[in-house]
Amino acid sequence: MQDMLLPSPFVYQGKRLVTVEDASVFILNLPQEKRDAQHWRAAHAAFSCALMEPAYLNAALVALELAMTLDALIDPGVLNSA
């Protein structure tokens, strides 16, 4: 399950998030103050669920996109141009 591919990879500052595990590790490697924010806790919980049950993958992707957008890590317009 940990090798489960994301439907489309995320790229942030040269880091490619290709699998569910990549996304989970990315979130866990954020500074503690970011990880403590509700939107990052929700994203981490969603990816933890997706690791156990692939049906949660879409919810996890939405949570990741939302958390990255809220922290201005990605431009929301980028999500629609791919």
PDB file of N, CA, C and O in Angstrom:
ATOM      1  N   MET A   1       0.809  -1.199   0.000  1.00  0.00           N
ATOM      2  CA  MET A   1       0.000   0.000   0.000  1.00  0.00           C
ATOM      3  C   MET A   1       0.853   1.263   0.000  1.00  0.00           C
ATOM      4  O   MET A   1       0.450   2.280  -0.565  1.00  0.00           O
ATOM      5  N   GLN A   2       2.030   1.211   0.630  1.00  0.00           N
ATOM      6  CA  GLN A   2       2.839   2.407   0.743  1.00  0.00           C
ATOM      7  C   GLN A   2       3.366   2.879  -0.607  1.00  0.00           C
ATOM      8  O   GLN A   2       3.737   4.044  -0.746  1.00  0.00           O
ATOM      9  N   ASP A   3       3.406   1.999  -1.603  1.00  0.00           N
ATOM     10  CA  ASP A   3       3.862   2.405  -2.930  1.00  0.00           C
ATOM     11  C   ASP A   3       2.721   2.949  -3.774  1.00  0.00           C
ATOM     12  O   ASP A   3       2.904   3.208  -4.963  1.00  0.00           O
ATOM     13  N   MET A   4       1.541   3.128  -3.178  1.00  0.00           N
ATOM     14  CA  MET A   4       0.388   3.592  -3.931  1.00  0.00           C
ATOM     15  C   MET A   4       0.709   4.955  -4.552  1.00  0.00           C
ATOM     16  O   MET A   4       1.058   5.908  -3.855  1.00  0.00           O
ATOM     17  N   LEU A   5       0.584   5.018  -5.870  1.00  0.00           N
ATOM     18  CA  LEU A   5       0.904   6.244  -6.583  1.00  0.00           C
ATOM     19  C   LEU A   5      -0.208   7.271  -6.445  1.00  0.00           C
ATOM     20  O   LEU A   5      -1.391   6.930  -6.423  1.00  0.00           O
ATOM     21  N   LEU A   6       0.192   8.531  -6.354  1.00  0.00           N
ATOM     22  CA  LEU A   6      -0.776   9.621  -6.413  1.00  0.00           C
ATOM     23  C   LEU A   6      -1.230   9.743  -7.862  1.00  0.00           C
ATOM     24  O   LEU A   6      -0.448   9.441  -8.764  1.00  0.00           O
ATOM     25  N   PRO A   7      -2.454  10.170  -8.119  1.00  0.00           N
ATOM     26  CA  PRO A   7      -2.935  10.310  -9.497  1.00  0.00           C
ATOM     27  C   PRO A   7      -2.056  11.234 -10.336  1.00  0.00           C
ATOM     28  O   PRO A   7      -1.848  10.989 -11.524  1.00  0.00           O
ATOM     29  N   SER A   8      -1.549  12.279  -9.727  1.00  0.00           N
ATOM     30  CA  SER A   8      -0.574  13.142 -10.394  1.00  0.00           C
ATOM     31  C   SER A   8       0.387  13.628  -9.318  1.00  0.00           C
ATOM     32  O   SER A   8      -0.037  14.012  -8.228  1.00  0.00           O
ATOM     33  N   PRO A   9       1.684  13.611  -9.625  1.00  0.00           N
ATOM     34  CA  PRO A   9       2.672  13.985  -8.604  1.00  0.00           C
ATOM     35  C   PRO A   9       2.577  15.465  -8.237  1.00  0.00           C
ATOM     36  O   PRO A   9       2.237  16.309  -9.066  1.00  0.00           O
ATOM     37  N   PHE A  10       2.885  15.754  -6.982  1.00  0.00           N
ATOM     38  CA  PHE A  10       3.037  17.129  -6.525  1.00  0.00           C
ATOM     39  C   PHE A  10       4.519  17.444  -6.584  1.00  0.00           C
ATOM     40  O   PHE A  10       5.347  16.589  -6.268  1.00  0.00           O
ATOM     41  N   VAL A  11       4.861  18.646  -6.981  1.00  0.00           N
ATOM     42  CA  VAL A  11       6.251  19.082  -6.952  1.00  0.00           C
ATOM     43  C   VAL A  11       6.292  20.362  -6.132  1.00  0.00           C
ATOM     44  O   VAL A  11       5.580  21.324  -6.425  1.00  0.00           O
ATOM     45  N   TYR A  12       7.128  20.364  -5.108  1.00  0.00           N
ATOM     46  CA  TYR A  12       7.276  21.539  -4.260  1.00  0.00           C
ATOM     47  C   TYR A  12       8.752  21.706  -3.935  1.00  0.00           C
ATOM     48  O   TYR A  12       9.370  20.821  -3.344  1.00  0.00           O
ATOM     49  N   GLN A  13       9.310  22.837  -4.319  1.00  0.00           N
ATOM     50  CA  GLN A  13      10.719  23.154  -4.092  1.00  0.00           C
ATOM     51  C   GLN A  13      11.628  21.994  -4.484  1.00  0.00           C
ATOM     52  O   GLN A  13      12.519  21.607  -3.728  1.00  0.00           O
ATOM     53  N   GLY A  14      11.397  21.455  -5.654  1.00  0.00           N
ATOM     54  CA  GLY A  14      12.228  20.384  -6.175  1.00  0.00           C
ATOM     55  C   GLY A  14      11.921  19.004  -5.623  1.00  0.00           C
ATOM     56  O   GLY A  14      12.493  18.016  -6.084  1.00  0.00           O
ATOM     57  N   LYS A  15      11.031  18.915  -4.646  1.00  0.00           N
ATOM     58  CA  LYS A  15      10.657  17.609  -4.087  1.00  0.00           C
ATOM     59  C   LYS A  15       9.454  17.097  -4.844  1.00  0.00           C
ATOM     60  O   LYS A  15       8.458  17.802  -4.999  1.00  0.00           O
ATOM     61  N   ARG A  16       9.549  15.861  -5.316  1.00  0.00           N
ATOM     62  CA  ARG A  16       8.421  15.233  -6.015  1.00  0.00           C
ATOM     63  C   ARG A  16       7.723  14.293  -5.053  1.00  0.00           C
ATOM     64  O   ARG A  16       8.330  13.378  -4.498  1.00  0.00           O
ATOM     65  N   LEU A  17       6.443  14.536  -4.870  1.00  0.00           N
ATOM     66  CA  LEU A  17       5.615  13.640  -4.075  1.00  0.00           C
ATOM     67  C   LEU A  17       4.870  12.757  -5.060  1.00  0.00           C
ATOM     68  O   LEU A  17       3.933  13.201  -5.722  1.00  0.00           O
ATOM     69  N   VAL A  18       5.290  11.514  -5.150  1.00  0.00           N
ATOM     70  CA  VAL A  18       4.768  10.595  -6.153  1.00  0.00           C
ATOM     71  C   VAL A  18       3.855   9.542  -5.539  1.00  0.00           C
ATOM     72  O   VAL A  18       2.908   9.086  -6.180  1.00  0.00           O
ATOM     73  N   THR A  19       4.137   9.158  -4.304  1.00  0.00           N
ATOM     74  CA  THR A  19       3.356   8.109  -3.652  1.00  0.00           C
ATOM     75  C   THR A  19       2.663   8.665  -2.402  1.00  0.00           C
ATOM     76  O   THR A  19       2.960   9.768  -1.943  1.00  0.00           O
ATOM     77  N   VAL A  20       1.747   7.882  -1.876  1.00  0.00           N
ATOM     78  CA  VAL A  20       1.077   8.250  -0.628  1.00  0.00           C
ATOM     79  C   VAL A  20       2.108   8.369   0.488  1.00  0.00           C
ATOM     80  O   VAL A  20       2.025   9.271   1.321  1.00  0.00           O
ATOM     81  N   GLU A  21       3.064   7.475   0.503  1.00  0.00           N
ATOM     82  CA  GLU A  21       4.107   7.533   1.527  1.00  0.00           C
ATOM     83  C   GLU A  21       4.929   8.819   1.396  1.00  0.00           C
ATOM     84  O   GLU A  21       5.266   9.435   2.407  1.00  0.00           O
ATOM     85  N   ASP A  22       5.256   9.235   0.165  1.00  0.00           N
ATOM     86  CA  ASP A  22       5.980  10.494  -0.047  1.00  0.00           C
ATOM     87  C   ASP A  22       5.229  11.662   0.580  1.00  0.00           C
ATOM     88  O   ASP A  22       5.825  12.502   1.253  1.00  0.00           O
ATOM     89  N   ALA A  23       3.927  11.711   0.358  1.00  0.00           N
ATOM     90  CA  ALA A  23       3.107  12.799   0.890  1.00  0.00           C
ATOM     91  C   ALA A  23       3.085  12.759   2.415  1.00  0.00           C
ATOM     92  O   ALA A  23       3.179  13.799   3.067  1.00  0.00           O
ATOM     93  N   SER A  24       2.963  11.575   2.978  1.00  0.00           N
ATOM     94  CA  SER A  24       2.958  11.439   4.441  1.00  0.00           C
ATOM     95  C   SER A  24       4.288  11.898   5.035  1.00  0.00           C
ATOM     96  O   SER A  24       4.308  12.609   6.039  1.00  0.00           O
ATOM     97  N   VAL A  25       5.389  11.494   4.420  1.00  0.00           N
ATOM     98  CA  VAL A  25       6.712  11.887   4.899  1.00  0.00           C
ATOM     99  C   VAL A  25       6.902  13.400   4.762  1.00  0.00           C
ATOM    100  O   VAL A  25       7.469  14.036   5.650  1.00  0.00           O
ATOM    101  N   PHE A  26       6.430  13.976   3.657  1.00  0.00           N
ATOM    102  CA  PHE A  26       6.508  15.426   3.465  1.00  0.00           C
ATOM    103  C   PHE A  26       5.826  16.141   4.627  1.00  0.00           C
ATOM    104  O   PHE A  26       6.383  17.083   5.190  1.00  0.00           O
ATOM    105  N   ILE A  27       4.627  15.700   4.986  1.00  0.00           N
ATOM    106  CA  ILE A  27       3.880  16.332   6.070  1.00  0.00           C
ATOM    107  C   ILE A  27       4.621  16.151   7.396  1.00  0.00           C
ATOM    108  O   ILE A  27       4.725  17.095   8.180  1.00  0.00           O
ATOM    109  N   LEU A  28       5.129  14.959   7.648  1.00  0.00           N
ATOM    110  CA  LEU A  28       5.834  14.701   8.908  1.00  0.00           C
ATOM    111  C   LEU A  28       7.130  15.494   9.025  1.00  0.00           C
ATOM    112  O   LEU A  28       7.595  15.754  10.135  1.00  0.00           O
ATOM    113  N   ASN A  29       7.719  15.881   7.896  1.00  0.00           N
ATOM    114  CA  ASN A  29       8.964  16.638   7.917  1.00  0.00           C
ATOM    115  C   ASN A  29       8.756  18.148   7.969  1.00  0.00           C
ATOM    116  O   ASN A  29       9.729  18.902   7.978  1.00  0.00           O
ATOM    117  N   LEU A  30       7.513  18.597   8.004  1.00  0.00           N
ATOM    118  CA  LEU A  30       7.242  20.024   8.157  1.00  0.00           C
ATOM    119  C   LEU A  30       7.666  20.458   9.559  1.00  0.00           C
ATOM    120  O   LEU A  30       7.699  19.642  10.481  1.00  0.00           O
ATOM    121  N   PRO A  31       7.990  21.742   9.719  1.00  0.00           N
ATOM    122  CA  PRO A  31       8.288  22.227  11.074  1.00  0.00           C
ATOM    123  C   PRO A  31       7.094  21.976  12.005  1.00  0.00           C
ATOM    124  O   PRO A  31       5.941  21.994  11.576  1.00  0.00           O
ATOM    125  N   GLN A  32       7.393  21.746  13.268  1.00  0.00           N
ATOM    126  CA  GLN A  32       6.357  21.400  14.244  1.00  0.00           C
ATOM    127  C   GLN A  32       5.213  22.407  14.256  1.00  0.00           C
ATOM    128  O   GLN A  32       4.051  22.012  14.351  1.00  0.00           O
ATOM    129  N   GLU A  33       5.517  23.700  14.161  1.00  0.00           N
ATOM    130  CA  GLU A  33       4.436  24.700  14.222  1.00  0.00           C
ATOM    131  C   GLU A  33       3.478  24.558  13.046  1.00  0.00           C
ATOM    132  O   GLU A  33       2.282  24.808  13.195  1.00  0.00           O
ATOM    133  N   LYS A  34       3.985  24.159  11.878  1.00  0.00           N
ATOM    134  CA  LYS A  34       3.090  23.920  10.740  1.00  0.00           C
ATOM    135  C   LYS A  34       2.280  22.651  10.969  1.00  0.00           C
ATOM    136  O   LYS A  34       1.067  22.632  10.760  1.00  0.00           O
ATOM    137  N   ARG A  35       2.962  21.587  11.402  1.00  0.00           N
ATOM    138  CA  ARG A  35       2.259  20.315  11.617  1.00  0.00           C
ATOM    139  C   ARG A  35       1.154  20.432  12.652  1.00  0.00           C
ATOM    140  O   ARG A  35       0.179  19.681  12.610  1.00  0.00           O
ATOM    141  N   ASP A  36       1.299  21.369  13.583  1.00  0.00           N
ATOM    142  CA  ASP A  36       0.282  21.558  14.617  1.00  0.00           C
ATOM    143  C   ASP A  36      -0.965  22.259  14.094  1.00  0.00           C
ATOM    144  O   ASP A  36      -2.008  22.218  14.746  1.00  0.00           O
ATOM    145  N   ALA A  37      -0.880  22.896  12.945  1.00  0.00           N
ATOM    146  CA  ALA A  37      -2.048  23.581  12.381  1.00  0.00           C
ATOM    147  C   ALA A  37      -3.096  22.548  11.986  1.00  0.00           C
ATOM    148  O   ALA A  37      -2.770  21.461  11.509  1.00  0.00           O
ATOM    149  N   GLN A  38      -4.348  22.903  12.192  1.00  0.00           N
ATOM    150  CA  GLN A  38      -5.449  21.968  11.946  1.00  0.00           C
ATOM    151  C   GLN A  38      -5.439  21.424  10.520  1.00  0.00           C
ATOM    152  O   GLN A  38      -5.681  20.235  10.315  1.00  0.00           O
ATOM    153  N   HIS A  39      -5.163  22.280   9.529  1.00  0.00           N
ATOM    154  CA  HIS A  39      -5.219  21.803   8.144  1.00  0.00           C
ATOM    155  C   HIS A  39      -4.125  20.777   7.853  1.00  0.00           C
ATOM    156  O   HIS A  39      -4.334  19.875   7.043  1.00  0.00           O
ATOM    157  N   TRP A  40      -2.964  20.897   8.497  1.00  0.00           N
ATOM    158  CA  TRP A  40      -1.919  19.886   8.289  1.00  0.00           C
ATOM    159  C   TRP A  40      -2.229  18.618   9.064  1.00  0.00           C
ATOM    160  O   TRP A  40      -1.927  17.520   8.596  1.00  0.00           O
ATOM    161  N   ARG A  41      -2.827  18.749  10.244  1.00  0.00           N
ATOM    162  CA  ARG A  41      -3.226  17.549  10.990  1.00  0.00           C
ATOM    163  C   ARG A  41      -4.279  16.774  10.212  1.00  0.00           C
ATOM    164  O   ARG A  41      -4.258  15.544  10.180  1.00  0.00           O
ATOM    165  N   ALA A  42      -5.203  17.502   9.584  1.00  0.00           N
ATOM    166  CA  ALA A  42      -6.241  16.839   8.782  1.00  0.00           C
ATOM    167  C   ALA A  42      -5.627  16.142   7.572  1.00  0.00           C
ATOM    168  O   ALA A  42      -6.017  15.025   7.232  1.00  0.00           O
ATOM    169  N   ALA A  43      -4.667  16.800   6.923  1.00  0.00           N
ATOM    170  CA  ALA A  43      -4.011  16.186   5.759  1.00  0.00           C
ATOM    171  C   ALA A  43      -3.258  14.927   6.170  1.00  0.00           C
ATOM    172  O   ALA A  43      -3.324  13.908   5.483  1.00  0.00           O
ATOM    173  N   HIS A  44      -2.549  14.997   7.282  1.00  0.00           N
ATOM    174  CA  HIS A  44      -1.808  13.812   7.745  1.00  0.00           C
ATOM    175  C   HIS A  44      -2.764  12.672   8.087  1.00  0.00           C
ATOM    176  O   HIS A  44      -2.513  11.518   7.739  1.00  0.00           O
ATOM    177  N   ALA A  45      -3.852  12.998   8.765  1.00  0.00           N
ATOM    178  CA  ALA A  45      -4.835  11.960   9.106  1.00  0.00           C
ATOM    179  C   ALA A  45      -5.420  11.335   7.841  1.00  0.00           C
ATOM    180  O   ALA A  45      -5.612  10.121   7.776  1.00  0.00           O
ATOM    181  N   ALA A  46      -5.699  12.161   6.845  1.00  0.00           N
ATOM    182  CA  ALA A  46      -6.269  11.648   5.594  1.00  0.00           C
ATOM    183  C   ALA A  46      -5.287  10.716   4.892  1.00  0.00           C
ATOM    184  O   ALA A  46      -5.693   9.677   4.372  1.00  0.00           O
ATOM    185  N   PHE A  47      -3.996  11.069   4.869  1.00  0.00           N
ATOM    186  CA  PHE A  47      -3.019  10.187   4.229  1.00  0.00           C
ATOM    187  C   PHE A  47      -2.785   8.929   5.047  1.00  0.00           C
ATOM    188  O   PHE A  47      -2.521   7.869   4.480  1.00  0.00           O
ATOM    189  N   SER A  48      -2.875   9.022   6.353  1.00  0.00           N
ATOM    190  CA  SER A  48      -2.766   7.817   7.183  1.00  0.00           C
ATOM    191  C   SER A  48      -3.905   6.855   6.851  1.00  0.00           C
ATOM    192  O   SER A  48      -3.700   5.645   6.755  1.00  0.00           O
ATOM    193  N   CYS A  49      -5.105   7.404   6.679  1.00  0.00           N
ATOM    194  CA  CYS A  49      -6.245   6.567   6.289  1.00  0.00           C
ATOM    195  C   CYS A  49      -6.053   5.990   4.894  1.00  0.00           C
ATOM    196  O   CYS A  49      -6.381   4.829   4.650  1.00  0.00           O
ATOM    197  N   ALA A  50      -5.517   6.801   3.970  1.00  0.00           N
ATOM    198  CA  ALA A  50      -5.308   6.340   2.592  1.00  0.00           C
ATOM    199  C   ALA A  50      -4.282   5.216   2.533  1.00  0.00           C
ATOM    200  O   ALA A  50      -4.367   4.340   1.672  1.00  0.00           O
ATOM    201  N   LEU A  51      -3.312   5.238   3.446  1.00  0.00           N
ATOM    202  CA  LEU A  51      -2.338   4.139   3.485  1.00  0.00           C
ATOM    203  C   LEU A  51      -3.010   2.816   3.822  1.00  0.00           C
ATOM    204  O   LEU A  51      -2.591   1.759   3.349  1.00  0.00           O
ATOM    205  N   MET A  52      -4.054   2.881   4.643  1.00  0.00           N
ATOM    206  CA  MET A  52      -4.763   1.666   5.051  1.00  0.00           C
ATOM    207  C   MET A  52      -5.903   1.318   4.110  1.00  0.00           C
ATOM    208  O   MET A  52      -6.218   0.144   3.914  1.00  0.00           O
ATOM    209  N   GLU A  53      -6.524   2.345   3.523  1.00  0.00           N
ATOM    210  CA  GLU A  53      -7.690   2.128   2.660  1.00  0.00           C
ATOM    211  C   GLU A  53      -7.623   3.091   1.475  1.00  0.00           C
ATOM    212  O   GLU A  53      -7.869   4.287   1.632  1.00  0.00           O
ATOM    213  N   PRO A  54      -7.289   2.569   0.286  1.00  0.00           N
ATOM    214  CA  PRO A  54      -7.130   3.415  -0.895  1.00  0.00           C
ATOM    215  C   PRO A  54      -8.346   4.282  -1.246  1.00  0.00           C
ATOM    216  O   PRO A  54      -8.206   5.275  -1.960  1.00  0.00           O
ATOM    217  N   ALA A  55      -9.519   3.923  -0.761  1.00  0.00           N
ATOM    218  CA  ALA A  55     -10.713   4.718  -1.059  1.00  0.00           C
ATOM    219  C   ALA A  55     -10.605   6.136  -0.505  1.00  0.00           C
ATOM    220  O   ALA A  55     -11.330   7.027  -0.948  1.00  0.00           O
ATOM    221  N   TYR A  56      -9.707   6.358   0.461  1.00  0.00           N
ATOM    222  CA  TYR A  56      -9.537   7.680   1.057  1.00  0.00           C
ATOM    223  C   TYR A  56      -8.540   8.559   0.300  1.00  0.00           C
ATOM    224  O   TYR A  56      -8.283   9.692   0.708  1.00  0.00           O
ATOM    225  N   LEU A  57      -7.985   8.054  -0.782  1.00  0.00           N
ATOM    226  CA  LEU A  57      -6.937   8.800  -1.482  1.00  0.00           C
ATOM    227  C   LEU A  57      -7.415  10.160  -1.987  1.00  0.00           C
ATOM    228  O   LEU A  57      -6.708  11.153  -1.820  1.00  0.00           O
ATOM    229  N   ASN A  58      -8.580  10.226  -2.591  1.00  0.00           N
ATOM    230  CA  ASN A  58      -9.058  11.516  -3.108  1.00  0.00           C
ATOM    231  C   ASN A  58      -9.248  12.527  -1.984  1.00  0.00           C
ATOM    232  O   ASN A  58      -8.903  13.697  -2.149  1.00  0.00           O
ATOM    233  N   ALA A  59      -9.782  12.107  -0.855  1.00  0.00           N
ATOM    234  CA  ALA A  59      -9.943  13.013   0.281  1.00  0.00           C
ATOM    235  C   ALA A  59      -8.580  13.489   0.780  1.00  0.00           C
ATOM    236  O   ALA A  59      -8.423  14.650   1.159  1.00  0.00           O
ATOM    237  N   ALA A  60      -7.600  12.592   0.780  1.00  0.00           N
ATOM    238  CA  ALA A  60      -6.251  12.958   1.216  1.00  0.00           C
ATOM    239  C   ALA A  60      -5.633  13.989   0.270  1.00  0.00           C
ATOM    240  O   ALA A  60      -4.975  14.927   0.718  1.00  0.00           O
ATOM    241  N   LEU A  61      -5.842  13.819  -1.022  1.00  0.00           N
ATOM    242  CA  LEU A  61      -5.305  14.778  -1.987  1.00  0.00           C
ATOM    243  C   LEU A  61      -5.936  16.152  -1.816  1.00  0.00           C
ATOM    244  O   LEU A  61      -5.248  17.171  -1.890  1.00  0.00           O
ATOM    245  N   VAL A  62      -7.232  16.181  -1.589  1.00  0.00           N
ATOM    246  CA  VAL A  62      -7.914  17.459  -1.359  1.00  0.00           C
ATOM    247  C   VAL A  62      -7.372  18.111  -0.085  1.00  0.00           C
ATOM    248  O   VAL A  62      -7.129  19.317  -0.061  1.00  0.00           O
ATOM    249  N   ALA A  63      -7.185  17.329   0.957  1.00  0.00           N
ATOM    250  CA  ALA A  63      -6.656  17.865   2.213  1.00  0.00           C
ATOM    251  C   ALA A  63      -5.244  18.418   2.026  1.00  0.00           C
ATOM    252  O   ALA A  63      -4.909  19.463   2.583  1.00  0.00           O
ATOM    253  N   LEU A  64      -4.415  17.719   1.245  1.00  0.00           N
ATOM    254  CA  LEU A  64      -3.053  18.195   0.980  1.00  0.00           C
ATOM    255  C   LEU A  64      -3.084  19.489   0.176  1.00  0.00           C
ATOM    256  O   LEU A  64      -2.377  20.441   0.506  1.00  0.00           O
ATOM    257  N   GLU A  65      -3.897  19.529  -0.872  1.00  0.00           N
ATOM    258  CA  GLU A  65      -4.002  20.744  -1.683  1.00  0.00           C
ATOM    259  C   GLU A  65      -4.494  21.916  -0.836  1.00  0.00           C
ATOM    260  O   GLU A  65      -3.987  23.030  -0.967  1.00  0.00           O
ATOM    261  N   LEU A  66      -5.459  21.677   0.014  1.00  0.00           N
ATOM    262  CA  LEU A  66      -5.982  22.736   0.876  1.00  0.00           C
ATOM    263  C   LEU A  66      -4.908  23.228   1.841  1.00  0.00           C
ATOM    264  O   LEU A  66      -4.715  24.435   1.984  1.00  0.00           O
ATOM    265  N   ALA A  67      -4.213  22.316   2.502  1.00  0.00           N
ATOM    266  CA  ALA A  67      -3.178  22.703   3.456  1.00  0.00           C
ATOM    267  C   ALA A  67      -2.066  23.493   2.761  1.00  0.00           C
ATOM    268  O   ALA A  67      -1.603  24.507   3.284  1.00  0.00           O
ATOM    269  N   MET A  68      -1.641  23.032   1.590  1.00  0.00           N
ATOM    270  CA  MET A  68      -0.584  23.739   0.860  1.00  0.00           C
ATOM    271  C   MET A  68      -1.064  25.118   0.418  1.00  0.00           C
ATOM    272  O   MET A  68      -0.295  26.079   0.453  1.00  0.00           O
ATOM    273  N   THR A  69      -2.310  25.225   0.009  1.00  0.00           N
ATOM    274  CA  THR A  69      -2.857  26.510  -0.410  1.00  0.00           C
ATOM    275  C   THR A  69      -2.980  27.457   0.779  1.00  0.00           C
ATOM    276  O   THR A  69      -2.622  28.630   0.677  1.00  0.00           O
ATOM    277  N   LEU A  70      -3.484  26.954   1.906  1.00  0.00           N
ATOM    278  CA  LEU A  70      -3.639  27.799   3.086  1.00  0.00           C
ATOM    279  C   LEU A  70      -2.312  28.339   3.587  1.00  0.00           C
ATOM    280  O   LEU A  70      -2.256  29.453   4.108  1.00  0.00           O
ATOM    281  N   ASP A  71      -1.252  27.573   3.440  1.00  0.00           N
ATOM    282  CA  ASP A  71       0.074  28.029   3.852  1.00  0.00           C
ATOM    283  C   ASP A  71       0.831  28.704   2.713  1.00  0.00           C
ATOM    284  O   ASP A  71       2.024  28.981   2.833  1.00  0.00           O
ATOM    285  N   ALA A  72       0.138  28.966   1.615  1.00  0.00           N
ATOM    286  CA  ALA A  72       0.729  29.640   0.448  1.00  0.00           C
ATOM    287  C   ALA A  72       1.960  28.898  -0.078  1.00  0.00           C
ATOM    288  O   ALA A  72       2.912  29.515  -0.557  1.00  0.00           O
ATOM    289  N   LEU A  73       1.927  27.579   0.017  1.00  0.00           N
ATOM    290  CA  LEU A  73       3.017  26.786  -0.544  1.00  0.00           C
ATOM    291  C   LEU A  73       2.814  26.554  -2.030  1.00  0.00           C
ATOM    292  O   LEU A  73       3.772  26.318  -2.766  1.00  0.00           O
ATOM    293  N   ILE A  74       1.566  26.623  -2.468  1.00  0.00           N
ATOM    294  CA  ILE A  74       1.268  26.511  -3.890  1.00  0.00           C
ATOM    295  C   ILE A  74       0.227  27.550  -4.249  1.00  0.00           C
ATOM    296  O   ILE A  74      -0.564  27.974  -3.407  1.00  0.00           O
ATOM    297  N   ASP A  75       0.235  27.947  -5.484  1.00  0.00           N
ATOM    298  CA  ASP A  75      -0.749  28.887  -6.012  1.00  0.00           C
ATOM    299  C   ASP A  75      -1.981  28.078  -6.394  1.00  0.00           C
ATOM    300  O   ASP A  75      -1.856  27.111  -7.146  1.00  0.00           O
ATOM    301  N   PRO A  76      -3.173  28.439  -5.904  1.00  0.00           N
ATOM    302  CA  PRO A  76      -4.372  27.666  -6.238  1.00  0.00           C
ATOM    303  C   PRO A  76      -4.606  27.544  -7.732  1.00  0.00           C
ATOM    304  O   PRO A  76      -5.196  26.560  -8.178  1.00  0.00           O
ATOM    305  N   GLY A  77      -4.162  28.515  -8.519  1.00  0.00           N
ATOM    306  CA  GLY A  77      -4.327  28.451  -9.970  1.00  0.00           C
ATOM    307  C   GLY A  77      -3.554  27.310 -10.602  1.00  0.00           C
ATOM    308  O   GLY A  77      -3.937  26.817 -11.663  1.00  0.00           O
ATOM    309  N   VAL A  78      -2.463  26.880  -9.960  1.00  0.00           N
ATOM    310  CA  VAL A  78      -1.649  25.781 -10.487  1.00  0.00           C
ATOM    311  C   VAL A  78      -2.436  24.487 -10.484  1.00  0.00           C
ATOM    312  O   VAL A  78      -2.245  23.643 -11.359  1.00  0.00           O
ATOM    313  N   LEU A  79      -3.320  24.319  -9.510  1.00  0.00           N
ATOM    314  CA  LEU A  79      -4.066  23.071  -9.388  1.00  0.00           C
ATOM    315  C   LEU A  79      -4.999  22.854 -10.570  1.00  0.00           C
ATOM    316  O   LEU A  79      -5.242  21.713 -10.964  1.00  0.00           O
ATOM    317  N   ASN A  80      -5.519  23.927 -11.138  1.00  0.00           N
ATOM    318  CA  ASN A  80      -6.465  23.793 -12.241  1.00  0.00           C
ATOM    319  C   ASN A  80      -5.816  23.790 -13.618  1.00  0.00           C
ATOM    320  O   ASN A  80      -6.475  23.505 -14.618  1.00  0.00           O
ATOM    321  N   SER A  81      -4.532  24.104 -13.670  1.00  0.00           N
ATOM    322  CA  SER A  81      -3.876  24.191 -14.978  1.00  0.00           C
ATOM    323  C   SER A  81      -3.254  22.882 -15.411  1.00  0.00           C
ATOM    324  O   SER A  81      -2.830  22.754 -16.559  1.00  0.00           O
ATOM    325  N   ALA A  82      -3.188  21.909 -14.521  1.00  0.00           N
ATOM    326  CA  ALA A  82      -2.526  20.640 -14.862  1.00  0.00           C
ATOM    327  C   ALA A  82      -3.401  19.744 -15.682  1.00  0.00           C
ATOM    328  O   ALA A  82      -2.987  18.644 -16.048  1.00  0.00           O
TER     329      ALA A  82
END
